[in-house]
Amino acid sequence: MPNPCNVLILGASYGSLLATKLLLAGHNATLVCLPVEVELFNAEGAKVRMPVKGRDGLVEVDSRKLPGKLLAAGPQAVDPAKFDLVVLAMQEPQYRSPGVRELLDAVAKSRVPCMSIMNMPPLPYLARIPGVAVDACRPCYADPVVWDGFDPKLMTLCSPDPQAFRPPEEKVNVLQVRLPTNFKSARFPSEAHTAMLRRLEADIEAARFDVGGERIALPVKLKVHDSVFVPLAKWAMLIAGNYRCITKGGARSIKEAVHSDIATSRAAYDWVVKLCLTLGAAQNDLVPFDKYAAAAQGLANPSSAARALYGGAPFIERVDRLVQTIAAQKGMRSAALDEVVALVDAKLEQNRAAKK
């Protein structure tokens, strides 16, 4: 068997899900996280609980019992050049934080290939999408400068479709999967870097987990696609569901955002699909609305963007503004999206004023 891949993952919450899948497949992962998280992950490992089709309850996967090795470290304690792949699993505003921004700069200088699983595609990835005026998109980012050192050829995007959360009553090394869908990554321009992704894809697909003496396949796979547009399928979901959790009266669940007015949700979703098709996506790169709406039935909590916004966050990922900006470049406009953007702008201003 070839040597295991060593993967550096920035972000330990969502990142621990991908890390666990890599470990089960025999690869190694290092999580970059906060000091309290570093201590806990290194002492007790990561615990990921997920639903498995045909089984009652949740299956718990303990990283300490898997073939691969998990380490956790602070941003100053890692050298990106020693890894085969870097995964960006924090939310976009976090990359401007002291310590993290310096590590991100070191990642860019190392020229190690990067796979982002942020909702917000990094600016270097946007440069891979034909016809997008990247400079016009810079104001949508919390700090666009942190992306300036990256070569677009070394950046790919993976759609963070699985839904997972840290149960508030548990320690921070516990993650629970709510919706066990797949990570969908675009290929790299390089054949060699894409071959590495396809190897990870195949190894995750083949891995089995022992539950009471039975070796079972676990959900949440990595799927690698040739089209740069496949990860953008998440945009329609975010605009029709996640950002519409944000209302003047407070946050609502994704299920309520989608299903309280299904016609409006469908119109918002289809408008973003049309934008992706205008950019050059094929219909089969994208997800039909009915499939998304069925999945949203199980999403009984507000989106992370809504929770952060109403929790007082001064910055959140602005996919709403990014989609609005790119649509304007194509002569497209949505009154519903304009309303969401204005609502988020106003609430962020309020949150920032409260912190002064």
C-alpha positions as CSV (number, residue, x, y, z in Angstrom):
1,M,0.0,0.0,0.0
2,P,1.3,3.5,-0.8
3,N,2.3,5.8,2.1
4,P,-0.6,7.5,3.8
5,C,-1.4,11.1,2.9
6,N,-0.7,13.7,5.6
7,V,-3.5,16.3,5.5
8,L,-3.5,19.6,7.4
9,I,-7.0,20.8,8.3
10,L,-7.6,24.4,9.4
11,G,-10.7,24.2,11.7
12,A,-11.6,21.5,14.1
13,S,-15.4,21.6,14.2
14,Y,-16.5,20.8,10.7
15,G,-12.9,19.7,9.9
16,S,-13.1,16.8,12.4
17,L,-15.7,15.1,10.2
18,L,-13.4,15.0,7.2
19,A,-10.5,14.1,9.4
20,T,-12.4,11.1,10.8
21,K,-13.2,9.9,7.3
22,L,-9.5,10.2,6.3
23,L,-8.3,8.4,9.4
24,L,-10.8,5.5,8.8
25,A,-9.3,5.3,5.2
26,G,-5.8,5.0,6.7
27,H,-4.5,8.6,6.2
28,N,-3.3,11.0,8.8
29,A,-4.8,14.4,9.7
30,T,-3.6,17.4,11.8
31,L,-6.3,19.8,13.0
32,V,-5.4,23.4,13.6
33,C,-7.6,24.7,16.4
34,L,-7.9,26.7,19.7
35,P,-5.7,25.8,22.7
36,V,-8.5,24.2,24.7
37,E,-9.4,22.1,21.6
38,V,-5.8,21.1,21.0
39,E,-5.6,19.7,24.5
40,L,-8.8,17.8,24.3
41,F,-8.3,16.3,20.8
42,N,-4.8,15.2,21.7
43,A,-6.0,13.6,25.0
44,E,-9.3,12.1,24.0
45,G,-9.4,12.1,20.2
46,A,-12.3,13.2,18.0
47,K,-15.8,11.6,18.4
48,V,-18.1,11.8,15.5
49,R,-21.7,10.6,15.7
50,M,-23.6,9.9,12.5
51,P,-26.8,8.3,11.4
52,V,-26.3,5.1,9.3
53,K,-29.1,3.9,7.0
54,G,-30.8,0.8,8.3
55,R,-29.6,1.3,11.9
56,D,-31.3,2.8,14.9
57,G,-29.7,5.7,16.7
58,L,-26.3,7.1,15.9
59,V,-23.0,5.3,15.3
60,E,-20.1,6.9,17.2
61,V,-16.6,6.9,15.6
62,D,-13.7,7.4,18.0
63,S,-10.6,8.6,16.1
64,R,-8.3,6.8,18.6
65,K,-9.6,3.4,17.2
66,L,-9.0,4.2,13.6
67,P,-6.0,3.2,11.4
68,G,-4.8,6.8,10.7
69,K,-3.3,9.2,13.2
70,L,-5.0,12.4,14.5
71,L,-3.0,15.3,15.9
72,A,-4.1,18.8,16.9
73,A,-2.0,21.9,17.1
74,G,-2.1,25.7,17.3
75,P,-1.5,27.8,14.1
76,Q,2.1,28.6,15.1
77,A,3.0,24.9,15.7
78,V,2.6,23.6,12.1
79,D,4.7,23.8,8.9
80,P,2.3,23.5,5.9
81,A,5.2,22.5,3.7
82,K,5.3,19.1,5.5
83,F,1.8,18.1,4.3
84,D,0.4,16.7,1.1
85,L,-2.8,18.6,1.2
86,V,-4.2,21.6,3.2
87,V,-8.0,21.7,3.9
88,L,-9.6,25.1,4.7
89,A,-12.5,24.2,7.1
90,M,-13.0,27.4,9.0
91,Q,-15.6,30.1,8.1
92,E,-14.2,32.8,5.8
93,P,-14.0,35.6,8.4
94,Q,-11.8,33.5,10.7
95,Y,-8.9,33.6,8.3
96,R,-8.3,37.3,9.2
97,S,-7.6,36.4,12.8
98,P,-4.1,36.9,14.3
99,G,-2.2,33.7,14.0
100,V,-4.5,32.2,11.4
101,R,-3.7,34.8,8.8
102,E,0.0,34.2,9.2
103,L,-0.5,30.4,8.9
104,L,-2.6,31.1,5.7
105,D,0.3,33.1,4.3
106,A,2.6,30.2,5.1
107,V,0.2,27.8,3.3
108,A,0.3,30.1,0.2
109,K,4.1,30.2,0.2
110,S,4.4,26.4,0.7
111,R,2.6,25.8,-2.7
112,V,0.9,22.8,-1.2
113,P,-2.5,22.2,-2.9
114,C,-5.5,23.5,-0.9
115,M,-9.0,22.2,-0.8
116,S,-11.5,24.7,0.7
117,I,-14.7,23.4,2.4
118,M,-16.0,26.8,3.2
119,N,-19.4,27.9,2.0
120,M,-17.6,31.0,0.7
121,P,-15.3,30.1,-2.2
122,P,-11.8,31.6,-1.7
123,L,-11.0,34.4,-4.1
124,P,-8.3,32.2,-5.9
125,Y,-11.0,29.6,-6.6
126,L,-13.3,32.3,-8.2
127,A,-10.4,33.0,-10.6
128,R,-10.9,29.5,-12.0
129,I,-14.5,30.2,-12.9
130,P,-14.7,31.7,-16.5
131,G,-16.2,35.1,-16.8
132,V,-16.2,36.2,-13.1
133,A,-14.7,39.6,-12.5
134,V,-12.8,38.6,-9.3
135,D,-11.7,42.1,-8.3
136,A,-15.3,43.2,-8.1
137,C,-15.9,40.4,-5.6
138,R,-13.3,41.5,-3.1
139,P,-15.6,43.7,-1.0
140,C,-17.7,40.6,-0.2
141,Y,-14.8,39.1,1.8
142,A,-14.0,40.0,5.5
143,D,-10.3,40.6,4.5
144,P,-9.6,39.9,0.8
145,V,-5.9,40.5,1.2
146,V,-5.3,37.2,3.0
147,W,-6.0,35.4,-0.3
148,D,-3.6,37.4,-2.5
149,G,-0.6,35.1,-2.1
150,F,-2.4,32.0,-3.5
151,D,-2.0,30.5,-7.0
152,P,-5.5,29.6,-8.4
153,K,-3.9,26.5,-9.9
154,L,-3.4,25.2,-6.3
155,M,-6.8,25.9,-4.9
156,T,-10.0,23.8,-5.3
157,L,-13.4,24.0,-3.7
158,C,-15.3,21.2,-2.0
159,S,-19.0,21.8,-1.3
160,P,-19.7,21.4,2.5
161,D,-23.0,19.6,2.0
162,P,-23.0,17.4,5.1
163,Q,-24.8,19.1,8.0
164,A,-23.0,18.7,11.4
165,F,-23.0,20.5,14.8
166,R,-21.3,20.3,18.1
167,P,-24.0,19.2,20.7
168,P,-23.9,22.0,23.3
169,E,-24.1,19.6,26.2
170,E,-20.9,17.7,25.1
171,K,-17.2,18.4,25.1
172,V,-15.9,20.3,22.0
173,N,-14.3,17.2,20.5
174,V,-17.8,15.7,19.9
175,L,-19.4,16.3,16.5
176,Q,-22.9,15.1,15.5
177,V,-23.8,14.7,11.8
178,R,-27.4,15.8,11.1
179,L,-27.5,15.3,7.3
180,P,-24.9,12.7,6.1
181,T,-24.5,13.8,2.5
182,N,-21.2,13.8,0.6
183,F,-18.4,16.3,0.3
184,K,-18.3,17.2,-3.5
185,S,-14.9,18.6,-4.7
186,A,-13.9,20.0,-8.0
187,R,-10.7,18.7,-9.4
188,F,-7.4,20.6,-9.4
189,P,-6.0,21.9,-12.7
190,S,-3.0,19.6,-12.1
191,E,-3.4,15.9,-12.9
192,A,-1.0,14.9,-10.0
193,H,-3.0,16.9,-7.4
194,T,-6.3,15.5,-8.8
195,A,-4.9,12.0,-8.6
196,M,-4.3,12.5,-4.9
197,L,-7.9,13.6,-4.4
198,R,-9.1,10.6,-6.3
199,R,-7.0,8.3,-4.2
200,L,-8.5,9.8,-1.0
201,E,-12.0,9.4,-2.6
202,A,-11.3,5.7,-3.4
203,D,-9.8,5.0,0.0
204,I,-12.8,6.6,1.8
205,E,-15.2,4.7,-0.4
206,A,-13.5,1.4,0.4
207,A,-13.1,1.9,4.2
208,R,-15.3,-0.1,6.6
209,F,-16.0,0.5,10.3
210,D,-16.4,-2.2,12.9
211,V,-19.7,-2.1,14.8
212,G,-20.2,-5.0,17.1
213,G,-18.2,-7.3,14.9
214,E,-19.8,-6.2,11.7
215,R,-17.8,-4.2,9.2
216,I,-20.1,-1.5,7.7
217,A,-19.7,1.4,5.3
218,L,-20.2,4.8,6.9
219,P,-21.9,7.7,5.1
220,V,-20.3,11.0,4.1
221,K,-18.0,10.2,1.2
222,L,-15.6,12.4,-0.8
223,K,-16.7,12.8,-4.4
224,V,-14.3,14.4,-7.0
225,H,-15.8,16.0,-10.1
226,D,-14.2,17.4,-13.2
227,S,-16.5,20.5,-13.3
228,V,-15.5,23.6,-11.4
229,F,-19.2,24.3,-11.0
230,V,-20.3,21.3,-9.0
231,P,-19.4,22.9,-5.6
232,L,-21.4,25.9,-6.6
233,A,-24.6,23.8,-6.3
234,K,-24.5,24.8,-2.6
235,W,-25.2,28.5,-3.6
236,A,-28.8,27.9,-4.4
237,M,-29.3,26.0,-1.1
238,L,-27.7,28.8,0.8
239,I,-29.8,31.6,-0.8
240,A,-33.1,29.7,-0.7
241,G,-32.6,28.3,2.8
242,N,-29.6,29.3,5.0
243,Y,-29.8,33.1,4.4
244,R,-33.6,33.1,4.5
245,C,-33.3,31.9,8.1
246,I,-32.5,35.5,8.7
247,T,-35.7,37.6,9.2
248,K,-36.5,41.0,10.8
249,G,-38.0,39.2,13.7
250,G,-35.0,36.9,14.4
251,A,-33.7,33.5,13.2
252,R,-35.8,30.7,12.0
253,S,-35.0,27.1,11.1
254,I,-33.9,26.1,7.6
255,K,-37.0,23.9,7.4
256,E,-39.2,26.8,8.1
257,A,-37.3,29.1,5.7
258,V,-37.8,26.7,2.8
259,H,-41.2,25.2,3.6
260,S,-43.2,28.1,5.0
261,D,-43.5,29.5,1.5
262,I,-42.4,26.8,-0.9
263,A,-43.1,28.8,-4.1
264,T,-40.9,31.7,-3.0
265,S,-38.2,29.3,-1.9
266,R,-38.4,27.5,-5.3
267,A,-38.2,30.9,-7.1
268,A,-35.1,31.9,-5.1
269,Y,-33.4,28.5,-5.7
270,D,-34.2,28.5,-9.5
271,W,-32.8,32.0,-9.9
272,V,-29.4,31.0,-8.4
273,V,-29.5,27.8,-10.6
274,K,-30.0,30.1,-13.6
275,L,-27.0,32.2,-12.6
276,C,-24.8,29.1,-12.3
277,L,-26.0,27.9,-15.8
278,T,-25.2,31.4,-17.1
279,L,-21.7,31.1,-15.8
280,G,-21.3,27.8,-17.6
281,A,-22.5,25.1,-15.3
282,A,-24.3,22.1,-16.8
283,Q,-27.7,21.1,-15.4
284,N,-26.3,17.9,-14.0
285,D,-23.6,19.8,-12.0
286,L,-26.5,21.2,-9.9
287,V,-29.0,19.7,-7.5
288,P,-32.8,19.8,-8.3
289,F,-34.9,21.9,-5.9
290,D,-37.2,19.1,-4.9
291,K,-34.2,17.0,-3.7
292,Y,-32.9,20.0,-1.6
293,A,-36.4,20.7,-0.3
294,A,-36.8,17.1,0.9
295,A,-33.4,17.3,2.7
296,A,-34.5,20.6,4.3
297,Q,-37.4,18.8,6.0
298,G,-34.8,17.4,8.5
299,L,-33.1,20.7,9.2
300,A,-34.9,21.9,12.3
301,N,-32.3,24.5,13.4
302,P,-31.4,28.0,12.1
303,S,-28.3,28.1,9.8
304,S,-24.9,28.8,11.2
305,A,-25.0,32.3,9.5
306,A,-28.3,33.1,11.2
307,R,-27.1,31.9,14.6
308,A,-23.9,33.9,14.3
309,L,-25.7,37.0,13.2
310,Y,-28.2,37.0,16.0
311,G,-25.4,35.9,18.4
312,G,-23.8,39.3,17.8
313,A,-21.1,38.3,15.3
314,P,-19.4,41.4,13.7
315,F,-18.6,39.3,10.5
316,I,-20.2,36.3,8.9
317,E,-19.7,34.6,5.5
318,R,-21.3,36.8,2.9
319,V,-22.3,34.3,0.2
320,D,-25.5,36.4,-0.2
321,R,-23.4,39.4,-1.3
322,L,-21.1,37.3,-3.4
323,V,-24.0,35.8,-5.4
324,Q,-25.6,39.2,-5.7
325,T,-22.3,40.7,-7.0
326,I,-21.6,37.9,-9.6
327,A,-25.2,38.0,-10.7
328,A,-25.0,41.8,-11.3
329,Q,-21.9,41.1,-13.6
330,K,-24.3,39.0,-15.7
331,G,-27.1,41.5,-15.7
332,M,-29.2,39.5,-13.3
333,R,-31.0,40.7,-10.2
334,S,-33.3,39.2,-7.5
335,A,-35.4,41.5,-5.3
336,A,-35.7,38.7,-2.7
337,L,-31.9,38.4,-2.5
338,D,-31.5,42.2,-2.4
339,E,-33.8,42.2,0.6
340,V,-31.7,39.5,2.4
341,V,-28.4,41.4,1.7
342,A,-29.9,44.6,3.1
343,L,-31.1,42.8,6.2
344,V,-27.7,41.2,6.8
345,D,-25.9,44.5,6.2
346,A,-28.0,46.3,8.7
347,K,-27.7,43.6,11.4
348,L,-23.9,43.4,11.0
349,E,-23.7,47.2,11.3
350,Q,-25.7,46.9,14.5
351,N,-23.5,44.1,15.8
352,R,-20.3,46.1,15.1
353,A,-21.6,49.2,16.7
354,A,-22.5,47.2,19.8
355,K,-18.8,46.1,20.1
356,K,-17.4,49.6,19.9
